[in-house]
Amino acid sequence: MMRRNRLDSLTTWKSPALSSDGISAPQRFARRLMLLSAVAMALNGCQTLIDQSYQPSVSPSSNPQIVDEVQKNDPRAAMGAREHPRIVASYGGEYKDAKTERLVARIAGALTAVSENPSQSYRITILNSPAINAFALPGGYLYVTRGLLALANDASEVAAVLSHEMGHVTANHGIERQKREEAEVIASRVVAEVLSSDIAGKQALARGKLRLAAFSRQQELQADVIGVRMLGEAGYDPYSAARFLDSMAAYSRFMSVDPEADQSLDFLSSHPNSAQRIELARTHARAFGQEGSVGDKGRDYYLDGIDGLLYGDSPEEGYVRGQTFLHGGLGIRFDVPPDFHIDNKVEAVMATGPNDIAVRFDGVADNQNQSLTNYISSGWVTGLDPSTIQPITINGMEAATARASADRWDFDVTVIRNNSQIFRFLTAVPKGSDALEPTANVLRASFRRMTPAEAASLKPLRIRVVTVRPGENISTLAARMMGTDRKLDLFKLINALPTGAAVSTGDRVKIIAE
């Protein structure tokens, strides 16, 4: 995490990353971000899902009790409404899929019926993020990521998450958090003034907003008690809370196999997890009966509801496939050298390789149509050597390159014009390394426009629910997985299969495929 902080503390990159017609994605890799601090050093510069049901024989009310009406005089709802757009923006927007929305609405509706505060209304938003997270804001604003829905294996597990977050709302934990918000507002103001609109400032502001959705350990335990009670009274399996905590812990271990993984925006970073907490959840559940004998899991209708759920990067963000980044909307692609890892992040595409080599790729609008040699020298690169600026052509596109140095790093700067966009590569190596030119050459040589056929064939990964056929086993099913080189491990993870488990003909399981 110290490595990540080095990037977050720098304020030198001034230009915005690509927006909806550009590049964005969730944060993932901490050590790699430290390497990319070198790159930054060179730069200057609800939807309500709950159904409003009524009896067909009754005329609609002229003053229906919609969520807006219920919440309009609630100061806590006003606070949640104020933070809602920022939370949604931090997680890539809302995930819109009618089938998935109906599924979440069905689960939430059953829980609302047994809530400790029947007058409390809820706005539930599915966030378009592969991160595993859920949280609540004051006034009944609940959030769950599509990544969490992909990890869950039945309706009761999602009910466990939602009931826990509802517990925070009904226990008025937001009142204490409101006091913390006042301090966050002051801190955010300082961040905005000192760091302007740079990447570090945006990341600090995003984390400040997410800290408003974090509670004390005591509040988490209290929400656990409330949540398990709601599960049992709604008819769901009350042991699902402990079961899904186990699954999220397994996900955390899976990610930590890569010691550089960044889980700062995931559930377990703000929801303390421990073996003791899992056992306490099981203890609370025993009030409803023995494990395996009480409550409904809702597995079949849950799997029906998430079949086809988007997994990983969304089309608007572009895709990482092995050593290649592809963006159908922008119509561009490039490769990184072997042994490099690409990380499609919110602010840019990052790549890191051996011996502390780092690459940053993003794009800016080309509004002035100035020469690219003038653009490179326009003040956004610190440590630039003007004598190295030269115009070149890259696969038929106008481009320019230059060299720069800062602190302990040497840089190659490459800019490429394509239509009304300027794409930018910044490659960083430790000062004196002979890897700068070979690395930059791979990026430049591989950057090209995609053909219409290539763009049309590019498809996102999705959760696909399949039925186990005779002769199939865990290994053969895992072999069908796409988008990972750890197919067997990820297959077991998303299906909550422990070591030694087997599948039987007729079982329904999840795989990741196009």
C-alpha positions in Angstrom: 0.0 0.0 0.0 2.9 2.3 0.5 3.6 1.9 -3.2 0.2 3.0 -4.1 0.4 6.0 -1.9 3.3 7.3 -3.8 1.1 7.7 -6.9 -1.8 9.1 -5.0 0.4 11.8 -3.4 1.7 13.1 -6.7 -0.1 16.0 -8.4 1.6 16.4 -11.7 -0.8 14.9 -14.3 -3.3 17.6 -15.2 -5.2 16.3 -18.2 -8.4 14.3 -17.7 -8.7 10.6 -18.6 -11.0 9.4 -21.3 -14.7 9.7 -20.5 -17.7 7.7 -21.8 -16.1 7.6 -25.2 -12.8 6.8 -23.8 -11.1 4.6 -21.2 -12.2 3.8 -17.6 -12.2 0.9 -15.2 -12.0 -0.2 -11.5 -8.9 0.1 -9.4 -7.0 -3.1 -8.8 -3.2 -3.3 -8.4 -1.3 -1.6 -5.6 2.4 -2.3 -6.3 1.8 -1.6 -10.0 0.5 1.8 -9.0 3.8 2.6 -7.2 5.6 1.8 -10.4 3.3 4.1 -12.2 4.1 6.9 -9.8 7.1 7.4 -12.0 4.8 8.0 -14.9 2.8 10.6 -12.9 6.1 12.3 -11.9 6.8 13.1 -15.6 3.5 15.0 -16.0 2.8 18.6 -15.0 0.1 19.6 -15.0 -31.6 5.0 -8.3 -33.1 3.9 -9.4 -35.7 2.5 -7.0 -36.1 -1.2 -7.7 -38.8 -2.0 -5.2 -42.0 -2.8 -7.0 -45.0 -0.5 -6.1 -47.7 -3.2 -6.2 -51.4 -2.6 -6.0 -54.6 -4.6 -6.3 -56.0 -4.4 -9.8 -59.5 -3.9 -8.4 -58.5 -0.7 -6.6 -58.2 2.6 -8.5 -54.7 4.1 -8.4 -54.2 6.7 -5.7 -54.1 10.4 -6.8 -51.2 10.7 -4.2 -49.2 7.6 -4.5 -46.6 6.8 -1.8 -43.6 6.8 -4.0 -40.1 6.8 -2.5 -39.6 10.5 -3.4 -42.8 11.4 -1.5 -41.8 9.3 1.6 -38.3 10.7 1.7 -38.9 14.4 0.9 -39.0 15.6 4.5 -36.2 13.2 5.7 -32.9 15.1 6.3 -31.1 11.8 6.2 -32.5 11.1 2.7 -31.3 14.5 1.6 -27.8 13.7 2.8 -27.9 10.4 0.9 -29.3 12.1 -2.2 -26.4 14.6 -2.1 -23.8 11.8 -2.1 -25.6 9.4 -4.4 -24.2 10.9 -7.7 -20.7 10.8 -6.4 -20.9 7.2 -5.3 -22.4 6.2 -8.6 -19.6 8.0 -10.5 -17.0 6.3 -8.3 -18.3 2.9 -9.4 -18.7 3.4 -13.1 -22.4 4.4 -13.2 -25.5 2.3 -12.8 -25.8 -1.2 -14.2 -29.0 -1.3 -16.2 -30.5 -4.8 -16.9 -34.2 -5.3 -16.3 -33.8 -9.0 -15.4 -31.2 -8.3 -12.8 -33.1 -5.3 -11.4 -36.2 -7.4 -11.0 -34.1 -10.1 -9.2 -32.7 -7.6 -6.7 -36.1 -5.9 -6.3 -37.6 -9.3 -5.4 -35.0 -10.0 -2.7 -35.2 -6.5 -1.3 -39.0 -6.5 -1.2 -39.1 -9.6 1.0 -36.7 -8.0 3.4 -38.5 -4.7 3.5 -41.6 -6.5 4.7 -39.8 -7.6 7.9 -37.8 -4.4 8.4 -37.5 -3.0 11.9 -38.8 0.3 10.5 -41.7 -0.4 8.1 -41.9 3.3 7.2 -38.4 3.3 5.8 -38.2 3.3 2.1 -35.1 2.2 0.1 -33.5 3.2 -3.1 -31.4 0.3 -4.4 -28.8 0.8 -7.1 -26.8 -1.8 -8.9 -23.4 -0.4 -9.6 -21.6 -1.1 -12.9 -18.4 -2.3 -11.2 -16.7 -5.7 -11.0 -15.6 -4.9 -7.5 -17.2 -7.0 -4.7 -19.0 -4.4 -2.6 -22.2 -3.2 -1.0 -22.9 -0.3 1.3 -25.6 2.1 2.5 -25.9 5.8 2.8 -28.3 7.6 5.2 -31.9 7.8 4.2 -32.2 4.3 2.7 -29.7 4.5 -0.2 -28.4 1.0 -0.8 -25.8 -0.1 -3.3 -24.6 -3.5 -4.5 -22.1 -4.0 -7.3 -22.6 -6.4 -10.2 -19.3 -8.0 -9.1 -20.9 -9.0 -5.8 -23.9 -10.4 -7.7 -21.6 -12.5 -9.8 -19.9 -13.9 -6.7 -23.1 -14.8 -4.9 -24.6 -18.2 -5.6 -28.2 -17.8 -4.4 -30.8 -15.2 -3.4 -30.3 -15.7 0.3 -26.6 -14.6 0.0 -27.6 -11.3 -1.6 -30.4 -11.0 1.0 -27.7 -11.4 3.7 -25.8 -8.5 2.2 -28.8 -6.2 1.7 -30.3 -7.0 5.2 -27.0 -6.1 6.8 -27.0 -2.8 4.9 -30.6 -2.2 5.8 -29.6 -2.9 9.4 -27.3 0.1 9.3 -30.1 2.3 8.1 -32.7 1.1 10.6 -30.2 1.4 13.4 -29.6 5.1 12.5 -25.9 4.5 12.1 -25.9 7.3 9.6 -26.4 9.9 12.3 -23.0 9.3 13.7 -21.6 9.2 10.2 -23.1 12.6 9.5 -20.7 14.1 12.0 -17.9 12.4 10.2 -19.2 13.8 6.9 -18.6 17.4 8.2 -14.9 16.6 8.7 -14.8 14.9 5.3 -16.3 18.0 3.6 -13.5 20.1 5.0 -10.9 17.5 4.0 -12.4 17.3 0.5 -12.3 21.1 0.2 -8.6 21.0 1.1 -7.9 18.2 -1.4 -9.8 20.0 -4.2 -7.9 23.2 -3.6 -4.5 21.7 -3.2 -4.7 19.0 -5.8 -7.0 20.7 -8.3 -8.4 18.2 -10.8 -5.5 15.9 -11.0 -5.7 12.1 -10.5 -4.5 12.1 -7.0 -7.2 14.6 -6.0 -10.0 12.6 -7.7 -8.9 9.4 -6.0 -8.7 11.1 -2.6 -12.1 12.6 -3.0 -13.6 9.2 -4.1 -12.1 7.5 -1.1 -13.4 10.2 1.2 -16.9 9.6 -0.1 -16.6 5.9 0.3 -15.4 6.4 3.9 -18.8 7.9 4.6 -20.2 4.4 3.8 -18.0 2.7 6.4 -19.0 2.0 10.0 -17.4 1.1 13.3 -16.8 -2.5 14.1 -19.5 -2.3 16.8 -22.0 -0.9 14.2 -21.0 -3.7 11.8 -21.7 -6.4 14.5 -25.0 -4.7 15.3 -26.0 -4.7 11.6 -25.1 -8.4 11.5 -27.6 -9.2 14.3 -30.3 -7.2 12.6 -29.5 -8.7 9.2 -29.6 -12.3 10.3 -32.9 -11.7 12.1 -34.4 -10.1 8.9 -33.2 -13.1 6.9 -34.9 -15.6 9.1 -38.1 -13.7 9.4 -38.2 -13.2 5.6 -37.9 -16.9 5.1 -34.4 -16.9 3.7 -31.7 -19.3 4.9 -30.3 -17.4 8.0 -27.0 -19.2 7.6 -26.4 -17.4 4.3 -24.7 -14.5 6.0 -21.9 -16.7 7.4 -21.7 -18.6 4.1 -21.3 -15.5 2.0 -18.7 -14.0 4.4 -16.8 -17.2 3.8 -17.1 -16.7 0.0 -15.9 -13.1 0.3 -13.0 -14.2 2.4 -12.1 -16.8 -0.3 -12.3 -14.0 -2.9 -9.9 -12.0 -0.8 -7.5 -14.9 -0.7 -7.8 -15.4 -4.4 -6.9 -11.8 -5.1 -4.1 -11.9 -2.6 -2.3 -14.6 -4.6 -1.2 -11.6 -6.5 0.4 -9.6 -3.7 -0.1 -6.5 -5.8 -3.9 -6.7 -5.8 -5.7 -3.6 -4.6 -8.9 -4.3 -2.8 -9.3 -0.8 -1.3 -12.8 -0.4 -2.9 -14.0 -3.9 -2.0 -16.3 -5.1 0.7 -13.8 -6.5 3.1 -11.9 -3.2 3.2 -14.8 -1.4 4.9 -16.6 -4.4 6.5 -14.3 -6.1 9.0 -14.1 -9.8 8.5 -12.9 -12.4 10.9 -13.5 -16.0 11.8 -15.1 -14.7 15.0 -17.6 -12.6 13.1 -18.5 -15.5 10.8 -19.1 -17.7 13.9 -21.2 -15.0 15.5 -23.4 -14.9 12.4 -23.9 -18.7 12.6 -24.7 -18.3 16.3 -27.4 -15.8 15.5 -28.8 -18.0 12.8 -29.2 -21.0 15.2 -32.1 -19.2 16.7 -34.1 -20.2 13.6 -33.0 -23.9 13.6 -30.2 -26.1 12.5 -28.1 -25.3 9.4 -29.5 -26.9 6.3 -33.0 -27.4 7.7 -34.4 -23.9 7.7 -35.0 -21.1 5.2 -35.0 -20.9 1.4 -31.8 -20.3 -0.6 -33.6 -19.3 -3.8 -30.8 -20.7 -5.9 -32.7 -21.5 -9.1 -34.4 -18.2 -9.6 -31.2 -16.4 -8.6 -29.2 -18.2 -11.2 -31.9 -17.4 -13.8 -31.6 -13.7 -12.8 -27.8 -13.4 -13.2 -27.5 -15.5 -16.3 -25.8 -13.1 -18.8 -24.6 -10.7 -16.1 -21.7 -8.6 -17.3 -18.4 -9.7 -15.8 -15.2 -7.7 -15.7 -14.6 -4.7 -18.0 -17.6 -3.2 -19.7 -17.7 -2.3 -23.4 -17.4 1.4 -22.6 -14.1 0.8 -20.8 -12.4 -1.4 -23.4 -11.1 -4.8 -22.8 -7.9 -6.5 -21.7 -7.2 -9.8 -23.4 -3.9 -11.2 -22.4 -1.1 -8.7 -23.5 -3.5 -6.7 -25.6 -5.8 -3.7 -24.9 -8.7 -3.3 -27.3 -11.4 -0.6 -27.4 -14.2 -1.2 -30.0 -15.8 2.2 -29.4 -12.5 4.1 -30.1 -11.5 1.5 -32.7 -7.9 1.2 -31.4 -5.7 -1.6 -30.0 -2.2 -2.1 -28.8 0.0 -4.8 -27.2 2.4 -4.7 -24.3 5.6 -6.8 -24.1 5.6 -10.3 -22.7 5.6 -10.5 -18.9 3.7 -7.2 -18.6 0.4 -6.9 -16.9 -2.3 -4.5 -18.1 -4.6 -2.9 -15.6 -7.6 -1.0 -17.1 -8.2 1.7 -14.5 -10.6 4.6 -14.0 -8.1 7.3 -15.0 -6.0 5.4 -17.6 -4.8 2.1 -18.9 -1.7 1.1 -16.8 0.8 -1.6 -17.6 3.7 -2.8 -15.5 6.6 -5.1 -16.3 9.8 -6.6 -14.9 12.5 -4.4 -13.4 10.2 -1.6 -12.5 9.1 -0.7 -16.0 5.7 1.1 -16.2 3.5 2.4 -19.0 0.5 4.7 -18.9 -1.9 5.2 -21.8 -4.8 7.6 -22.0 -6.3 10.1 -24.4 -7.5 13.7 -24.6 -9.8 15.5 -27.0 -7.9 17.2 -29.9 -9.8 20.5 -30.0 -7.1 22.8 -31.4 -5.6 20.5 -34.1 -2.2 21.8 -33.3 1.0 20.0 -34.5 1.9 17.1 -32.2 5.4 18.4 -31.8 3.9 21.6 -30.4 1.5 19.6 -28.3 4.3 17.6 -26.6 6.2 20.9 -25.7 3.0 22.7 -24.5 3.9 22.3 -20.8 2.2 19.1 -19.6 5.5 17.1 -19.5 8.0 17.8 -16.7 11.7 17.2 -17.4 11.2 17.2 -21.2 14.3 17.4 -23.4 13.1 19.7 -26.3 16.0 18.5 -28.5 14.5 15.0 -28.6 11.1 16.0 -30.0 10.5 14.5 -33.4 7.5 13.9 -35.7 6.9 10.3 -36.8 4.2 8.2 -38.4 2.7 5.1 -36.6 0.7 2.7 -38.8 -0.5 5.6 -41.0 -1.3 8.0 -38.1 0.4 11.3 -37.3 2.5 10.9 -34.2 5.4 12.4 -32.3 7.9 11.3 -29.6 10.2 12.8 -27.1 12.3 11.9 -24.0 12.1 13.3 -20.5 13.8 12.7 -17.1 12.6 13.3 -13.6 13.9 12.1 -10.2 15.2 8.5 -10.7 13.3 7.9 -13.9 13.7 8.2 -17.7 10.7 8.5 -19.9 9.5 8.0 -23.5 6.6 10.2 -24.5 4.6 9.2 -27.5 1.5 10.9 -28.8 -0.7 9.8 -31.7 -3.5 11.6 -33.4 -6.5 9.5 -34.5 -9.6 11.5 -35.7 -10.4 14.0 -33.0 -8.4 12.3 -30.2 -4.8 12.4 -29.1 -3.7 9.2 -27.5 -0.7 9.3 -25.2 1.8 6.7 -24.1 4.2 7.5 -21.3 6.8 4.8 -20.6 9.0 5.0 -17.5 12.1 3.0 -16.6 14.7 3.4 -13.8 17.3 6.0 -14.9 19.9 4.5 -17.0 17.9 1.3 -17.9 18.4 0.1 -21.5 14.7 -1.1 -21.6 13.2 2.2 -22.5 13.5 2.1 -26.2 12.6 -1.6 -26.7 9.5 -1.2 -24.5 8.3 2.0 -26.3 8.9 0.4 -29.7 6.6 -2.5 -28.9 3.8 0.0 -27.9 4.3 2.1 -31.0 4.6 -0.7 -33.4 1.5 -2.5 -32.1 -0.8 0.6 -31.8 -3.2 0.6 -34.7 -6.8 1.1 -35.7 -9.1 -1.9 -35.4 -10.9 -3.1 -38.5 -14.7 -3.0 -38.5 -14.8 -6.8 -38.3 -12.4 -6.8 -35.3 -14.5 -4.2 -33.5 -17.8 -6.0 -34.3 -16.3 -9.3 -33.0 -15.2 -7.9 -29.6 -17.6 -9.1 -26.9 -17.7 -8.6 -23.2 -17.4 -11.4 -20.7 -20.5 -12.5 -18.9 -21.7 -15.0 -16.3 -23.2 -17.9 -18.1 -25.2 -20.5 -16.2 -24.8 -24.0 -17.6 -26.2 -27.4 -16.6 -23.6 -30.1 -16.0 -23.9 -32.8 -18.6 -22.9 -36.5 -18.3 -19.2 -37.0 -18.3 -18.4 -33.4 -17.3 -16.5 -32.6 -14.1 -15.0 -29.5 -12.5 -11.9 -29.6 -14.7 -13.8 -29.8 -18.0 -16.2 -27.1 -16.9 -13.3 -24.8 -15.7 -11.6 -25.3 -19.1 -14.5 -23.4 -20.6 -13.8 -20.3 -18.6 -12.5 -17.2 -20.4 -10.7 -14.1 -19.3 -8.4 -15.7 -16.7 -5.3 -17.8 -16.6 -6.4 -19.3 -13.3 -9.5 -21.0 -14.7 -9.9 -23.8 -12.1 -9.4 -21.5 -9.1 -11.8 -18.9 -10.4 -14.4 -21.5 -11.3 -14.3 -23.0 -7.8 -14.5 -19.5 -6.3 -17.6 -18.2 -8.2 -19.4 -21.5 -7.5 -18.3 -21.7 -3.8 -16.8 -25.2 -4.3 -14.4 -26.2 -1.6 -11.4 -28.4 -2.1 -12.4 -31.9 -2.9 -15.9 -30.9 -4.1 -17.5 -32.5 -7.1 -20.3 -31.7 -9.5 -23.1 -34.0 -10.6 -25.0 -34.4 -13.8 -27.9 -31.9 -13.7 -26.2 -29.4 -11.4 -26.3 -25.8 -12.5 -23.0 -23.9 -12.3 -21.6 -20.5 -13.4 -18.8 -20.1 -15.9 -17.3 -16.9 -17.4 -17.6 -16.7 -21.1 -18.6 -14.4 -24.0 
